[in-house]
Amino acid sequence: MTELYPLKFEPIIKDKVWGGDSLETHYNKKPAGLPNIGESWELSAVADNLSIVSNGFLAGNNIEEIIKVYMGDITGDSIYEKFGSEFPLLIKFIEAREDLSIQVHPGDALARKRHHAYGKTEMWYVLKSEKGAKIYTGFKDDVTREMYEEAIIEGNIAALLNVEIAEAGDTFFTPAGRIHAIGAGIVLVEIQQTSDLTYRISDWNRKSSGETTRELHTELALEAISFSETGKNKIRKKQELNQTENLVNCEFFNTNILYFNTTINKDYHLNDSFILYICIEGEFFINSNGSSEKVLKGETVLLPAVIKDISLKPVGGARLMEIFINS
């Protein structure tokens, strides 16, 4: 069988009423005639949104097809045993030109019960933010179900939320059940379980294209919300040059950040997992098995689990996110 290599994918561009043009102008996402790019799905196994390989001899095949052929060589043996041909993570770039809806995601148990799907735990890494831009995350104080239901009726749910100012380099971790919203003026990377389940709680009375307010999922959200998810949530790490720094380590994904200006060697023999690289600044080369793949700002690359020894060579300086699943 032909040797595997670092895989790139065609971004899936999503037009959103709250989107803008930063993903096109700063992260090389092509608009395809869409006026407001809100999301670019970099790697997706969501039904009807399967990512297509864009480089090498596997170009034109989708993520599900290549996993069916290569199995654990792509994802890692333990991950393949658990997820089969469904890739377990969804990677997005998001621009919020306006406030996104206040929402919550179900956990695995509730998602299986209601939708026969996985739940949605996620994290955000802020790439850009306007001065004073906000992240809404969790409740600011202890909230009872009765207090929450009263706020819903009165239309002031936002008054109960913990609000934090977001700056480039901030990380926010959102386990399933934590109420949240991305505020206006923010561009970020989202890493999440493979799930498209969102319960919209409030949409700031925003109108859809048909001049009607968007659908809310008040009753569905009520059972999904964790009222104990309160308080500050921002993670701010000092990044040391040429040192890999952990941002989030949970059962669904492990995410690191690396800012480097010299060649970095990586040994993944102890990882039974694929590796994802997201280039968020500069550009670099992945050198493996005698070949070299250039990665540009805004690109996401899947390193198959079978590849264990690589080197990362920056062009000047580069910043990347490194994601895998603990095995």
C-alpha positions in Angstrom: 0.0 0.0 0.0 1.3 3.5 -0.9 2.9 5.3 2.0 0.7 7.8 3.9 1.7 11.5 4.2 0.5 14.8 5.9 -3.0 15.4 4.5 -4.7 18.7 3.7 -8.4 19.3 3.1 -10.6 21.6 1.1 -12.2 24.1 3.6 -16.0 24.0 3.8 -17.1 27.7 3.8 -20.3 28.7 5.7 -22.1 31.9 5.0 -23.6 33.3 8.3 -25.7 36.4 9.1 -23.1 37.3 11.7 -20.0 36.6 9.6 -17.5 39.0 7.9 -14.4 39.0 5.6 -11.5 38.4 8.0 -11.3 34.7 7.2 -10.8 35.6 3.6 -8.4 38.6 4.1 -6.3 37.2 7.0 -6.5 33.4 6.8 -6.8 32.7 3.0 -10.3 31.3 2.9 -12.0 31.7 -0.5 -15.5 33.2 -0.3 -17.0 31.3 -3.2 -19.4 34.2 -3.8 -20.5 34.2 -0.1 -20.9 37.7 1.4 -20.4 36.9 5.1 -18.0 34.1 5.9 -18.9 33.1 9.4 -17.2 29.7 9.5 -14.6 27.6 7.7 -14.8 23.9 8.5 -11.2 22.8 8.2 -11.7 19.1 8.9 -15.2 17.6 9.3 -16.8 14.2 9.4 -20.3 15.6 10.0 -22.8 14.0 7.6 -23.3 16.0 4.4 -20.1 18.0 5.3 -17.3 15.4 4.8 -13.9 17.0 4.2 -12.2 16.3 0.9 -8.4 15.7 0.7 -6.8 18.4 -1.4 -3.2 17.1 -1.7 -1.2 14.1 -2.9 -2.5 10.8 -4.4 -5.5 10.7 -2.0 -6.9 14.1 -3.3 -10.6 13.9 -4.1 -11.3 11.3 -1.4 -13.3 12.3 1.7 -12.2 11.7 5.3 -14.6 8.8 5.8 -13.3 7.0 2.6 -9.7 7.2 3.6 -10.3 6.0 7.1 -12.3 3.0 5.8 -9.2 2.0 3.7 -6.4 2.9 6.1 -8.2 2.5 9.4 -5.9 2.9 12.4 -3.0 4.0 10.3 -4.9 7.3 9.9 -6.6 7.7 13.3 -4.7 5.4 15.6 -5.7 1.8 16.5 -7.5 2.6 19.7 -9.4 5.6 18.2 -10.4 3.4 15.2 -11.7 0.8 17.5 -13.9 3.4 19.3 -15.1 5.6 16.3 -14.6 3.4 13.3 -14.6 5.4 10.0 -16.0 8.6 11.7 -13.3 11.1 12.4 -13.8 12.2 16.1 -13.0 15.9 15.9 -14.4 18.9 14.0 -12.1 21.9 13.4 -13.4 25.4 12.5 -12.3 28.9 12.0 -15.0 31.3 13.1 -15.5 35.1 12.7 -18.2 36.8 14.7 -18.8 40.3 13.2 -22.0 40.3 15.5 -22.8 38.5 18.7 -23.5 34.8 18.2 -26.6 33.2 19.8 -26.5 32.2 23.4 -26.5 28.4 23.3 -25.6 25.1 25.0 -24.6 21.7 23.7 -25.7 18.3 25.0 -23.2 15.8 26.5 -22.7 12.3 25.0 -25.5 10.6 27.1 -28.2 13.1 26.2 -27.1 13.3 22.6 -27.2 9.6 22.2 -30.7 9.5 23.8 -32.2 12.2 21.7 -30.2 12.2 18.4 -28.2 9.0 18.3 -25.1 11.3 18.0 -22.1 12.4 20.0 -22.3 15.3 22.4 -20.3 18.5 21.9 -17.5 19.6 24.2 -15.4 22.3 22.6 -12.6 24.9 23.1 -11.8 28.3 21.5 -8.5 29.8 20.8 -8.8 33.5 20.1 -6.8 34.7 17.0 -8.0 38.3 16.8 -10.3 40.5 18.8 -11.5 44.1 18.7 -11.0 46.2 21.8 -13.6 45.2 24.5 -14.8 42.1 22.6 -16.6 39.7 24.9 -16.9 36.0 25.4 -20.0 34.8 27.3 -19.2 31.6 29.2 -21.1 30.0 32.0 -23.2 31.7 34.7 -21.5 34.5 36.7 -23.1 33.2 40.0 -24.9 30.1 41.2 -28.2 29.9 39.3 -31.2 27.7 40.0 -33.4 26.2 37.4 -36.2 28.5 38.6 -34.0 31.6 38.2 -33.0 30.5 34.8 -36.6 29.9 33.6 -37.7 33.2 35.0 -34.9 35.0 33.0 -36.0 33.2 29.9 -39.6 34.4 30.3 -38.4 38.0 31.0 -36.0 37.9 28.1 -32.9 38.9 30.1 -30.9 35.6 30.2 -27.7 37.5 29.3 -27.8 39.2 32.7 -27.1 35.9 34.4 -24.0 35.1 32.3 -20.3 35.4 33.1 -18.7 37.8 30.6 -15.0 38.0 29.9 -13.0 40.3 27.7 -11.3 38.3 24.9 -7.8 39.0 23.6 -5.6 37.3 21.0 -4.0 34.3 22.7 -6.8 33.6 25.1 -8.3 30.1 25.4 -11.8 29.2 26.6 -12.8 25.6 27.3 -16.5 24.8 27.0 -17.6 21.4 28.2 -21.0 20.2 27.2 -23.6 21.8 29.3 -21.9 25.1 29.8 -24.0 28.0 28.4 -22.0 30.3 26.1 -21.8 32.7 23.2 -19.0 34.3 21.1 -19.3 38.1 21.2 -18.9 40.5 18.3 -15.4 41.4 17.0 -13.7 38.0 17.5 -11.9 35.6 15.2 -11.1 32.2 16.7 -10.3 28.5 16.1 -12.8 26.1 17.5 -11.9 22.5 18.3 -14.8 20.2 19.2 -16.2 16.7 19.1 -17.7 15.7 15.8 -21.2 16.9 16.4 -23.4 19.6 15.0 -25.9 19.7 17.9 -26.6 23.2 19.2 -29.5 24.3 21.3 -30.1 28.0 20.7 -31.3 29.7 23.9 -31.4 33.4 22.8 -30.5 35.1 19.6 -30.7 38.7 20.7 -34.0 39.0 18.7 -32.0 38.8 15.5 -34.0 38.4 12.3 -33.4 35.7 9.7 -33.5 36.3 6.0 -37.3 35.9 6.1 -37.5 38.8 8.7 -38.6 36.3 11.4 -36.6 35.6 14.5 -34.5 32.5 14.4 -35.8 29.3 16.0 -35.0 28.8 19.7 -34.7 25.4 21.5 -35.8 26.5 25.0 -37.1 23.1 26.2 -34.3 21.0 24.6 -31.7 23.3 26.2 -33.2 23.1 29.7 -32.2 19.5 30.2 -28.8 20.0 28.7 -27.7 23.0 30.8 -25.3 22.5 33.7 -26.3 25.1 36.3 -23.0 24.5 38.2 -20.9 25.8 35.3 -20.1 29.2 36.8 -17.3 31.7 37.1 -14.2 32.7 35.1 -13.1 30.5 32.3 -10.3 32.3 30.5 -7.0 30.3 30.1 -4.0 32.6 29.4 -0.6 30.9 29.0 2.7 32.6 28.5 4.2 31.1 25.4 8.0 30.3 25.5 9.8 30.4 22.2 10.4 26.9 20.7 8.5 25.2 23.6 5.3 23.3 23.2 2.7 24.6 25.7 -0.5 22.8 26.7 -3.7 24.7 26.5 -6.5 22.1 27.1 -6.2 18.4 28.1 -9.6 16.6 28.3 -11.0 13.2 27.4 -12.0 14.4 23.9 -8.9 16.2 22.8 -5.5 17.5 23.9 -4.4 20.9 22.4 -1.0 22.5 22.5 0.4 25.7 21.1 3.9 26.2 19.7 5.6 29.4 18.6 9.0 28.5 16.9 11.7 30.0 14.8 14.0 26.9 14.6 13.5 23.3 13.4 11.5 21.3 16.0 11.7 17.5 16.0 8.7 15.5 17.1 8.6 11.9 18.2 5.0 10.4 18.4 5.9 6.8 19.2 4.0 7.0 22.5 0.9 8.5 20.8 -1.7 6.1 19.4 -3.4 9.0 17.7 -3.4 11.2 14.6 -1.9 14.7 15.0 -3.6 17.9 13.7 -1.6 21.0 13.0 -3.3 24.3 12.5 -1.0 27.1 11.2 -2.2 30.4 12.8 0.8 32.5 12.1 3.6 32.4 9.5 4.3 29.2 7.6 6.4 26.0 8.0 7.4 22.7 6.5 6.5 19.2 7.8 9.4 16.9 6.9 8.6 13.2 7.1 9.7 10.0 5.4 12.0 11.9 3.1 9.2 14.2 1.8 8.3 17.8 2.7 4.9 19.5 2.9 4.6 23.3 3.2 1.8 24.6 5.5 0.5 28.1 5.0 -1.2 30.4 7.5 -4.8 29.3 7.9 -4.2 25.7 6.8 -5.0 22.6 8.8 -3.0 19.4 8.3 -3.8 15.8 9.4 -0.7 13.8 10.3 -1.7 10.1 10.1 -1.1 8.1 13.2 1.3 5.7 11.4 3.8 8.6 10.9 5.9 8.8 14.2 9.0 10.9 13.4 8.8 14.3 11.8 10.5 17.7 11.9 8.8 21.1 11.7 10.8 23.8 10.0 9.5 27.3 10.1 9.9 30.0 7.4 11.2 32.7 9.7 8.8 32.2 12.6 5.5 30.3 12.8 2.8 29.6 15.4 0.8 26.4 15.3 -1.8 24.5 17.2 -1.1 20.8 17.8 -4.1 18.5 18.6 -4.5 14.8 19.3 -6.5 12.4 21.4 -5.0 10.9 24.5 -4.5 7.2 23.9 
